[in-house]
Amino acid sequence: MKTNSCHTIILALGLTLRGIVCADDIDYAATDSQLGTIDLQTGVFTPIGTMTGILGSGTQDLARMPGGLLYGSNTSSELALIDPATLTISLVGPCDNVYGLAFRLDGTLFGCSGNTLYQVNPNTGQTTLVGAMGFTSGYYDMKFDGSGNLYFVGSSNLVELPTLYQLNTTNGQALQIGQTGAVGFGVWALDYANGTLFGFTSGGQIVSINTTTGVGTFVANETQPSPIVTAAPGGVSVGEPYLTIQLTSINSSALSWLAPSNAFRLQQNPDVTTTNWVSVTNAVSVTNSENQVTISPAAGNNFYRLVNP
């Protein structure tokens, strides 16, 4: 059964309150050059399109800033921004020897090679050494959970049992947890959603991974012919898009949230204690992977929220 977690963001100028919208298990995923979304419970892959340029067939990893932009790395260890609405790729810069990427909830970007952990500047790609993990992996990925724990899965080849580790983000040292149990297939990508760490195997399977024992449990077969090589939170129906408001002039403000978030609609209400929410009909533009609506604030209070019907 598919599980849902619920969140909402209601904004007024200078005020943030929480209510209810629903998150799902649909995340971004890539199969080499093909970007799409993956349903983590059913394995259904829905293509968005083919990435070109510096990612192209060399896509190495995806990472999404919490509530923000989607990043990717390539086999040349370059960091790029990805606009999933237009498939536009923008080079950020070289990130020396970094291929795996993961954002912590506070927005800090970490990167790894097969044996070393780094912090990465998401604005420039510049790396800062955290420390050595104490082992070397040929196939690997890492992801944070909702509590700030960083998990790393790795194996030296695609046929041995991959092993789950927890990484210390202060010194890079790895604590071995256990083997995932995906016999004959290397787990070469991780994702985290709704309290579960998921693994993607070279054989096109999705497994849920127990973060206490490392044991992997079969969830679904992927539906696309080429195995997923990387995934990141936030699909077409983004689980928890952050709604932000910013004054752009004395007479206008901009409301922004991550694109694509096609299932979410922007509403407004002059009194948050009532149920008189109405849809905002202003045009929505897409800029730097964000939906944006420009409004002219009326006199008095006005509150805004995203809803998922």
ChimeraX attribute file (.defattr): number of C-alpha atoms within 10 A of each C-alpha:
attribute: neighborCount
match mode: 1-to-1
recipient: residues
	/A:1	5
	/A:2	9
	/A:3	9
	/A:4	14
	/A:5	15
	/A:6	13
	/A:7	15
	/A:8	21
	/A:9	19
	/A:10	23
	/A:11	21
	/A:12	18
	/A:13	15
	/A:14	8
	/A:15	9
	/A:16	15
	/A:17	13
	/A:18	11
	/A:19	12
	/A:20	15
	/A:21	20
	/A:22	17
	/A:23	21
	/A:24	22
	/A:25	23
	/A:26	25
	/A:27	23
	/A:28	27
	/A:29	28
	/A:30	27
	/A:31	22
	/A:32	21
	/A:33	18
	/A:34	18
	/A:35	25
	/A:36	21
	/A:37	24
	/A:38	27
	/A:39	20
	/A:40	26
	/A:41	20
	/A:42	17
	/A:43	19
	/A:44	16
	/A:45	23
	/A:46	18
	/A:47	16
	/A:48	18
	/A:49	15
	/A:50	16
	/A:51	22
	/A:52	15
	/A:53	12
	/A:54	19
	/A:55	26
	/A:56	17
	/A:57	16
	/A:58	18
	/A:59	26
	/A:60	26
	/A:61	29
	/A:62	28
	/A:63	28
	/A:64	23
	/A:65	20
	/A:66	18
	/A:67	18
	/A:68	17
	/A:69	18
	/A:70	23
	/A:71	24
	/A:72	27
	/A:73	29
	/A:74	23
	/A:75	16
	/A:76	17
	/A:77	21
	/A:78	22
	/A:79	31
	/A:80	26
	/A:81	25
	/A:82	24
	/A:83	21
	/A:84	24
	/A:85	19
	/A:86	16
	/A:87	16
	/A:88	15
	/A:89	19
	/A:90	17
	/A:91	18
	/A:92	19
	/A:93	18
	/A:94	18
	/A:95	25
	/A:96	19
	/A:97	17
	/A:98	28
	/A:99	24
	/A:100	27
	/A:101	28
	/A:102	28
	/A:103	25
	/A:104	20
	/A:105	15
	/A:106	9
	/A:107	14
	/A:108	14
	/A:109	20
	/A:110	27
	/A:111	29
	/A:112	28
	/A:113	22
	/A:114	21
	/A:115	18
	/A:116	21
	/A:117	28
	/A:118	27
	/A:119	23
	/A:120	24
	/A:121	18
	/A:122	21
	/A:123	11
	/A:124	14
	/A:125	23
	/A:126	16
	/A:127	21
	/A:128	15
	/A:129	15
	/A:130	19
	/A:131	19
	/A:132	18
	/A:133	21
	/A:134	11
	/A:135	12
	/A:136	15
	/A:137	16
	/A:138	13
	/A:139	18
	/A:140	26
	/A:141	29
	/A:142	27
	/A:143	27
	/A:144	21
	/A:145	19
	/A:146	14
	/A:147	9
	/A:148	13
	/A:149	14
	/A:150	20
	/A:151	25
	/A:152	22
	/A:153	27
	/A:154	28
	/A:155	21
	/A:156	17
	/A:157	15
	/A:158	19
	/A:159	14
	/A:160	17
	/A:161	20
	/A:162	30
	/A:163	23
	/A:164	30
	/A:165	22
	/A:166	22
	/A:167	20
	/A:168	17
	/A:169	18
	/A:170	10
	/A:171	15
	/A:172	20
	/A:173	20
	/A:174	23
	/A:175	15
	/A:176	16
	/A:177	19
	/A:178	19
	/A:179	21
	/A:180	25
	/A:181	20
	/A:182	26
	/A:183	15
	/A:184	14
	/A:185	19
	/A:186	27
	/A:187	35
	/A:188	24
	/A:189	29
	/A:190	28
	/A:191	27
	/A:192	23
	/A:193	21
	/A:194	15
	/A:195	10
	/A:196	14
	/A:197	20
	/A:198	24
	/A:199	29
	/A:200	27
	/A:201	24
	/A:202	19
	/A:203	17
	/A:204	20
	/A:205	20
	/A:206	29
	/A:207	25
	/A:208	23
	/A:209	24
	/A:210	17
	/A:211	19
	/A:212	10
	/A:213	13
	/A:214	21
	/A:215	19
	/A:216	24
	/A:217	16
	/A:218	14
	/A:219	17
	/A:220	18
	/A:221	19
	/A:222	23
	/A:223	15
	/A:224	15
	/A:225	9
	/A:226	14
	/A:227	20
	/A:228	27
	/A:229	23
	/A:230	26
	/A:231	29
	/A:232	29
	/A:233	23
	/A:234	31
	/A:235	24
	/A:236	23
	/A:237	21
	/A:238	26
	/A:239	28
	/A:240	24
	/A:241	24
	/A:242	17
	/A:243	21
	/A:244	20
	/A:245	21
	/A:246	13
	/A:247	15
	/A:248	12
	/A:249	9
	/A:250	8
	/A:251	10
	/A:252	13
	/A:253	17
	/A:254	16
	/A:255	20
	/A:256	23
	/A:257	25
	/A:258	28
	/A:259	27
	/A:260	21
	/A:261	21
	/A:262	13
	/A:263	13
	/A:264	21
	/A:265	15
	/A:266	22
	/A:267	17
	/A:268	19
	/A:269	20
	/A:270	17
	/A:271	13
	/A:272	17
	/A:273	7
	/A:274	8
	/A:275	8
	/A:276	11
	/A:277	16
	/A:278	13
	/A:279	14
	/A:280	16
	/A:281	11
	/A:282	11
	/A:283	10
	/A:284	15
	/A:285	12
	/A:286	17
	/A:287	14
	/A:288	19
	/A:289	22
	/A:290	21
	/A:291	21
	/A:292	22
	/A:293	19
	/A:294	18
	/A:295	18
	/A:296	13
	/A:297	14
	/A:298	10
	/A:299	7
	/A:300	7
	/A:301	12
	/A:302	15
	/A:303	18
	/A:304	26
	/A:305	28
	/A:306	25
	/A:307	19
	/A:308	17
	/A:309	8
